Amino acid sequence: MATETTAPDPLRDRFALALDVDDLVEATRLLRELSPWFGVAKVGLELFSAAGPDAVVACLDEGYRVFLDLKLHDIPTTVGRSARVLGALGVSYLTMHASGGVPMLMAGVKGLAEGAASADLEPAIALAVTVLTSDVDAPPHILGKRVQAALEARCGGLVCAAADVAEAKELAPHLVTVVPGIRPAGAPTHDQGRPATPAEAFASGADLIVVGRAVTAAPSRREAAAALVASAR
């Protein structure tokens, strides 16, 4: 049985809790229960569809930084206007698909900055999603092209699999790298085609890792969180 212990702040700030639920009450319960080990909350499309901006507010009220994972992908005007609205909410990160191209990414970066400025906030980091961790058939050249698009658009970070971090860091050493699909060794991979353990992700150079069902679906969430964080030390 894992010993329950609060993660040191520097490590806690590198763990993002994926709130992959469709109920704000349940999400808030997870936030409160798991706050000793997670400093960032990931609000994805499911929860945002159910609760909208209230989901972001709930995370902020519980003391988390917010990783808004909406993977924006549309014409530049629409992405820019949407990012402006989202940037005013106080999120720390917002995802956009790098496959949308440089003009779209640039519009998102600009929109985030404008939204944050309108609310007197620090601008969120625009994260360009390179290759989904569920995509095991992506051609090898795609990663480099998408990292280059993120650089040209002045995004602040990238989302990629642990196996892609080394190449991404070589091309863009100053960008934040976020790795989803984190699992303890031997755990079910579910729909993640390229999962990694926390230790593997951090060893590859990841700055922030995202944990969901490995903790939220565990029989004892607190024990699972404590064990997962301990495995990264």
VONULO-259295 format. One record per residue (C-alpha): x, y, z; residue number from 1; chain; residue in one letter. Coordinates in Angstrom, 2 decimals. Layout:
N
+---------+---------+---------+-----+----+----+
|      xx |      yy |      zz |   i | ch | aa |
+---------+---------+---------+-----+----+----+
|       X |       Y |       Z | NUM |  A |  a |
...
+---------+---------+---------+-----+----+----+
//
This chain:
233
+---------+---------+---------+-----+----+----+
|      xx |      yy |      zz |   i | ch | aa |
+---------+---------+---------+-----+----+----+
|    0.00 |    0.00 |    0.00 |   1 |  A |  m |
|    1.37 |    3.39 |   -0.97 |   2 |  A |  a |
|    2.04 |    5.89 |    1.79 |   3 |  A |  t |
|   -0.10 |    9.01 |    1.43 |   4 |  A |  e |
|    2.20 |   11.98 |    1.23 |   5 |  A |  t |
|    1.89 |   15.37 |   -0.38 |   6 |  A |  t |
|    4.11 |   15.81 |   -3.42 |   7 |  A |  a |
|    6.83 |   18.48 |   -3.15 |   8 |  A |  p |
|    5.59 |   21.66 |   -4.84 |   9 |  A |  d |
|    8.03 |   21.58 |   -7.81 |  10 |  A |  p |
|    6.91 |   18.02 |   -8.62 |  11 |  A |  l |
|    3.24 |   18.70 |   -7.93 |  12 |  A |  r |
|    3.33 |   21.57 |  -10.42 |  13 |  A |  d |
|    4.49 |   19.14 |  -13.13 |  14 |  A |  r |
|    1.50 |   16.80 |  -12.72 |  15 |  A |  f |
|   -1.79 |   17.68 |  -14.46 |  16 |  A |  a |
|   -4.99 |   15.92 |  -13.41 |  17 |  A |  l |
|   -7.24 |   15.08 |  -16.37 |  18 |  A |  a |
|  -10.83 |   15.82 |  -15.39 |  19 |  A |  l |
|  -12.36 |   13.57 |  -18.03 |  20 |  A |  d |
|  -15.87 |   13.66 |  -16.57 |  21 |  A |  v |
|  -19.10 |   15.36 |  -17.62 |  22 |  A |  d |
|  -20.23 |   16.58 |  -14.20 |  23 |  A |  d |
|  -18.85 |   19.63 |  -12.40 |  24 |  A |  l |
|  -19.71 |   18.27 |   -8.96 |  25 |  A |  v |
|  -17.71 |   15.14 |   -9.64 |  26 |  A |  e |
|  -14.86 |   17.17 |  -11.09 |  27 |  A |  a |
|  -14.76 |   19.37 |   -7.98 |  28 |  A |  t |
|  -14.68 |   16.28 |   -5.78 |  29 |  A |  r |
|  -11.65 |   15.01 |   -7.72 |  30 |  A |  l |
|   -9.93 |   18.39 |   -7.45 |  31 |  A |  l |
|  -10.30 |   18.46 |   -3.68 |  32 |  A |  r |
|   -9.36 |   14.83 |   -3.14 |  33 |  A |  e |
|   -6.24 |   14.89 |   -5.29 |  34 |  A |  l |
|   -4.85 |   18.36 |   -4.65 |  35 |  A |  s |
|   -1.90 |   17.05 |   -2.58 |  36 |  A |  p |
|   -0.40 |   15.52 |   -5.73 |  37 |  A |  w |
|   -1.58 |   17.70 |   -8.64 |  38 |  A |  f |
|   -1.03 |   21.40 |   -9.22 |  39 |  A |  g |
|   -2.59 |   21.62 |  -12.69 |  40 |  A |  v |
|   -6.11 |   20.61 |  -13.74 |  41 |  A |  a |
|   -6.85 |   19.61 |  -17.32 |  42 |  A |  k |
|  -10.31 |   20.60 |  -18.51 |  43 |  A |  v |
|  -11.07 |   18.80 |  -21.74 |  44 |  A |  g |
|  -13.85 |   18.94 |  -24.28 |  45 |  A |  l |
|  -16.16 |   16.66 |  -22.27 |  46 |  A |  e |
|  -16.19 |   18.74 |  -19.08 |  47 |  A |  l |
|  -16.13 |   22.06 |  -20.93 |  48 |  A |  f |
|  -19.13 |   20.93 |  -22.99 |  49 |  A |  s |
|  -20.98 |   20.08 |  -19.78 |  50 |  A |  a |
|  -20.07 |   23.06 |  -17.63 |  51 |  A |  a |
|  -18.43 |   25.67 |  -19.85 |  52 |  A |  g |
|  -16.34 |   28.42 |  -18.21 |  53 |  A |  p |
|  -17.66 |   27.36 |  -14.80 |  54 |  A |  d |
|  -15.31 |   24.38 |  -15.02 |  55 |  A |  a |
|  -12.35 |   26.72 |  -15.32 |  56 |  A |  v |
|  -13.58 |   28.83 |  -12.42 |  57 |  A |  v |
|  -13.99 |   25.75 |  -10.23 |  58 |  A |  a |
|  -10.40 |   24.69 |  -10.86 |  59 |  A |  c |
|   -9.06 |   28.16 |  -10.15 |  60 |  A |  l |
|  -11.10 |   28.38 |   -6.96 |  61 |  A |  d |
|   -9.49 |   25.14 |   -5.77 |  62 |  A |  e |
|   -6.03 |   26.60 |   -6.31 |  63 |  A |  g |
|   -5.10 |   24.82 |   -9.54 |  64 |  A |  y |
|   -3.58 |   26.23 |  -12.68 |  65 |  A |  r |
|   -5.80 |   25.32 |  -15.63 |  66 |  A |  v |
|   -4.81 |   23.41 |  -18.74 |  67 |  A |  f |
|   -7.73 |   23.95 |  -21.14 |  68 |  A |  l |
|   -7.51 |   21.13 |  -23.63 |  69 |  A |  d |
|   -9.96 |   22.05 |  -26.39 |  70 |  A |  l |
|   -7.61 |   21.40 |  -29.32 |  71 |  A |  k |
|   -8.90 |   24.34 |  -31.35 |  72 |  A |  l |
|   -8.87 |   23.74 |  -35.10 |  73 |  A |  h |
|  -10.78 |   26.08 |  -37.39 |  74 |  A |  d |
|  -10.22 |   29.07 |  -39.65 |  75 |  A |  i |
|   -7.84 |   31.65 |  -38.13 |  76 |  A |  p |
|  -10.58 |   34.19 |  -37.42 |  77 |  A |  t |
|  -12.66 |   31.73 |  -35.44 |  78 |  A |  t |
|   -9.68 |   30.39 |  -33.51 |  79 |  A |  v |
|   -8.45 |   33.89 |  -32.74 |  80 |  A |  g |
|  -11.80 |   35.07 |  -31.44 |  81 |  A |  r |
|  -12.31 |   31.91 |  -29.39 |  82 |  A |  s |
|   -8.82 |   32.16 |  -27.92 |  83 |  A |  a |
|   -9.50 |   35.77 |  -26.95 |  84 |  A |  r |
|  -12.54 |   34.68 |  -24.92 |  85 |  A |  v |
|  -10.68 |   31.76 |  -23.34 |  86 |  A |  l |
|   -7.62 |   33.86 |  -22.58 |  87 |  A |  g |
|   -9.72 |   36.14 |  -20.39 |  88 |  A |  a |
|  -10.76 |   33.21 |  -18.17 |  89 |  A |  l |
|   -7.39 |   32.91 |  -16.47 |  90 |  A |  g |
|   -6.24 |   29.59 |  -17.95 |  91 |  A |  v |
|   -2.52 |   28.82 |  -17.99 |  92 |  A |  s |
|   -2.51 |   26.60 |  -21.10 |  93 |  A |  y |
|   -4.69 |   26.22 |  -24.19 |  94 |  A |  l |
|   -4.28 |   23.57 |  -26.88 |  95 |  A |  t |
|   -4.59 |   24.06 |  -30.62 |  96 |  A |  m |
|   -3.93 |   21.51 |  -33.36 |  97 |  A |  h |
|   -0.61 |   22.22 |  -35.06 |  98 |  A |  a |
|   -2.08 |   20.63 |  -38.19 |  99 |  A |  s |
|   -4.22 |   23.76 |  -38.51 | 100 |  A |  g |
|   -1.18 |   25.59 |  -39.86 | 101 |  A |  g |
|    0.83 |   28.66 |  -38.96 | 102 |  A |  v |
|   -1.82 |   31.35 |  -39.63 | 103 |  A |  p |
|   -4.34 |   29.55 |  -37.42 | 104 |  A |  m |
|   -1.81 |   29.04 |  -34.62 | 105 |  A |  l |
|   -0.72 |   32.68 |  -34.84 | 106 |  A |  m |
|   -4.32 |   33.82 |  -34.54 | 107 |  A |  a |
|   -4.71 |   31.69 |  -31.43 | 108 |  A |  g |
|   -1.54 |   33.06 |  -29.84 | 109 |  A |  v |
|   -2.64 |   36.62 |  -30.55 | 110 |  A |  k |
|   -6.15 |   35.97 |  -29.27 | 111 |  A |  g |
|   -4.86 |   34.51 |  -26.01 | 112 |  A |  l |
|   -2.67 |   37.55 |  -25.41 | 113 |  A |  a |
|   -5.51 |   39.97 |  -26.17 | 114 |  A |  e |
|   -7.94 |   38.13 |  -23.90 | 115 |  A |  g |
|   -5.49 |   38.03 |  -21.02 | 116 |  A |  a |
|   -4.68 |   41.73 |  -21.43 | 117 |  A |  a |
|   -8.37 |   42.63 |  -21.33 | 118 |  A |  s |
|   -8.65 |   40.92 |  -17.94 | 119 |  A |  a |
|   -5.27 |   42.14 |  -16.66 | 120 |  A |  d |
|   -3.92 |   38.59 |  -16.56 | 121 |  A |  l |
|   -0.76 |   36.85 |  -17.66 | 122 |  A |  e |
|   -1.28 |   35.34 |  -21.13 | 123 |  A |  p |
|   -1.81 |   31.61 |  -21.35 | 124 |  A |  a |
|    0.74 |   29.39 |  -23.04 | 125 |  A |  i |
|   -0.47 |   28.25 |  -26.44 | 126 |  A |  a |
|    0.24 |   24.54 |  -26.78 | 127 |  A |  l |
|    0.48 |   23.13 |  -30.30 | 128 |  A |  a |
|   -0.71 |   19.53 |  -30.42 | 129 |  A |  v |
|    1.79 |   17.71 |  -32.63 | 130 |  A |  t |
|    0.86 |   14.03 |  -32.94 | 131 |  A |  v |
|   -1.84 |   12.50 |  -30.76 | 132 |  A |  l |
|   -0.63 |    9.76 |  -28.43 | 133 |  A |  t |
|   -3.39 |    7.57 |  -29.88 | 134 |  A |  s |
|   -1.98 |    7.99 |  -33.40 | 135 |  A |  d |
|    0.47 |    5.13 |  -33.90 | 136 |  A |  v |
|    0.48 |    5.43 |  -37.70 | 137 |  A |  d |
|    1.63 |    9.04 |  -38.12 | 138 |  A |  a |
|    4.47 |    9.40 |  -40.67 | 139 |  A |  p |
|    7.84 |   10.14 |  -39.04 | 140 |  A |  p |
|    8.24 |   13.52 |  -40.79 | 141 |  A |  h |
|    5.02 |   14.94 |  -39.35 | 142 |  A |  i |
|    6.43 |   15.75 |  -35.92 | 143 |  A |  l |
|    9.14 |   18.02 |  -37.27 | 144 |  A |  g |
|    6.76 |   19.89 |  -39.54 | 145 |  A |  k |
|    4.33 |   20.53 |  -36.70 | 146 |  A |  r |
|    7.03 |   21.63 |  -34.30 | 147 |  A |  v |
|    8.26 |   24.06 |  -36.95 | 148 |  A |  q |
|    4.73 |   25.43 |  -37.36 | 149 |  A |  a |
|    4.53 |   25.98 |  -33.60 | 150 |  A |  a |
|    7.83 |   27.84 |  -33.65 | 151 |  A |  l |
|    6.82 |   30.07 |  -36.56 | 152 |  A |  e |
|    3.54 |   30.89 |  -34.84 | 153 |  A |  a |
|    5.34 |   31.69 |  -31.57 | 154 |  A |  r |
|    3.48 |   29.10 |  -29.53 | 155 |  A |  c |
|    4.83 |   28.61 |  -26.04 | 156 |  A |  g |
|    4.70 |   24.85 |  -25.95 | 157 |  A |  g |
|    3.95 |   21.51 |  -27.52 | 158 |  A |  l |
|    1.87 |   18.46 |  -26.72 | 159 |  A |  v |
|    3.53 |   15.22 |  -27.77 | 160 |  A |  c |
|    4.13 |   11.63 |  -26.74 | 161 |  A |  a |
|    7.05 |   10.86 |  -24.47 | 162 |  A |  a |
|    8.76 |    9.09 |  -27.37 | 163 |  A |  a |
|    8.70 |   12.36 |  -29.36 | 164 |  A |  d |
|    9.98 |   14.72 |  -26.67 | 165 |  A |  v |
|   13.69 |   14.31 |  -27.44 | 166 |  A |  a |
|   13.19 |   15.22 |  -31.11 | 167 |  A |  e |
|   10.82 |   18.05 |  -30.21 | 168 |  A |  a |
|   13.32 |   19.48 |  -27.70 | 169 |  A |  k |
|   16.10 |   19.26 |  -30.25 | 170 |  A |  e |
|   14.05 |   21.34 |  -32.69 | 171 |  A |  l |
|   12.51 |   23.68 |  -30.10 | 172 |  A |  a |
|   14.54 |   23.55 |  -26.87 | 173 |  A |  p |
|   12.80 |   26.51 |  -25.25 | 174 |  A |  h |
|    9.20 |   25.34 |  -25.71 | 175 |  A |  l |
|    7.29 |   23.71 |  -22.86 | 176 |  A |  v |
|    6.60 |   20.04 |  -23.57 | 177 |  A |  t |
|    3.42 |   18.40 |  -22.28 | 178 |  A |  v |
|    3.03 |   14.63 |  -22.35 | 179 |  A |  v |
|   -0.38 |   12.95 |  -21.98 | 180 |  A |  p |
|   -1.11 |    9.23 |  -21.76 | 181 |  A |  g |
|    0.75 |    8.69 |  -18.49 | 182 |  A |  i |
|    0.32 |    5.29 |  -16.86 | 183 |  A |  r |
|    2.10 |    3.28 |  -14.16 | 184 |  A |  p |
|    4.10 |    0.34 |  -15.46 | 185 |  A |  a |
|    1.84 |   -2.57 |  -16.43 | 186 |  A |  g |
|   -1.41 |   -0.58 |  -16.31 | 187 |  A |  a |
|   -4.03 |   -0.82 |  -19.10 | 188 |  A |  p |
|   -3.30 |    1.58 |  -21.95 | 189 |  A |  t |
|   -6.98 |    2.14 |  -22.85 | 190 |  A |  h |
|   -7.02 |    4.29 |  -26.02 | 191 |  A |  d |
|   -3.47 |    5.54 |  -25.66 | 192 |  A |  q |
|   -1.28 |    4.02 |  -28.33 | 193 |  A |  g |
|    1.98 |    5.46 |  -26.99 | 194 |  A |  r |
|    1.75 |    5.66 |  -23.19 | 195 |  A |  p |
|    4.63 |    6.24 |  -20.77 | 196 |  A |  a |
|    5.34 |    6.08 |  -17.07 | 197 |  A |  t |
|    6.02 |    9.34 |  -15.19 | 198 |  A |  p |
|    9.71 |    8.44 |  -14.88 | 199 |  A |  a |
|    9.96 |    7.72 |  -18.61 | 200 |  A |  e |
|    8.24 |   10.98 |  -19.52 | 201 |  A |  a |
|   10.40 |   13.11 |  -17.24 | 202 |  A |  f |
|   13.55 |   11.30 |  -18.37 | 203 |  A |  a |
|   12.66 |   12.16 |  -21.97 | 204 |  A |  s |
|   12.53 |   15.86 |  -21.02 | 205 |  A |  g |
|    8.80 |   16.43 |  -20.43 | 206 |  A |  a |
|    7.96 |   19.57 |  -18.47 | 207 |  A |  d |
|    4.35 |   18.66 |  -17.63 | 208 |  A |  l |
|    2.66 |   15.26 |  -17.66 | 209 |  A |  i |
|   -1.07 |   14.50 |  -17.77 | 210 |  A |  v |
|   -2.65 |   11.74 |  -15.69 | 211 |  A |  v |
|   -6.27 |   10.64 |  -15.95 | 212 |  A |  g |
|   -7.82 |    7.21 |  -15.57 | 213 |  A |  r |
|   -4.72 |    5.69 |  -14.01 | 214 |  A |  a |
|   -5.72 |    7.69 |  -10.92 | 215 |  A |  v |
|   -9.33 |    8.77 |  -11.37 | 216 |  A |  t |
|  -10.57 |    5.22 |  -12.14 | 217 |  A |  a |
|   -8.43 |    3.52 |   -9.47 | 218 |  A |  a |
|  -10.11 |    1.74 |   -6.52 | 219 |  A |  p |
|   -8.28 |    4.15 |   -4.20 | 220 |  A |  s |
|   -7.55 |    7.38 |   -6.02 | 221 |  A |  r |
|   -5.39 |    8.80 |   -3.24 | 222 |  A |  r |
|   -3.21 |    5.69 |   -3.06 | 223 |  A |  e |
|   -2.89 |    5.59 |   -6.84 | 224 |  A |  a |
|   -1.90 |    9.26 |   -6.96 | 225 |  A |  a |
|    0.65 |    8.89 |   -4.17 | 226 |  A |  a |
|    2.21 |    5.83 |   -5.81 | 227 |  A |  a |
|    2.35 |    7.45 |   -9.25 | 228 |  A |  l |
|    4.02 |   10.59 |   -7.95 | 229 |  A |  v |
|    6.43 |    8.56 |   -5.86 | 230 |  A |  a |
|    7.45 |    6.60 |   -8.96 | 231 |  A |  s |
|    8.66 |    9.84 |  -10.59 | 232 |  A |  a |
|   11.00 |   10.87 |   -7.79 | 233 |  A |  r |
+---------+---------+---------+-----+----+----+
//
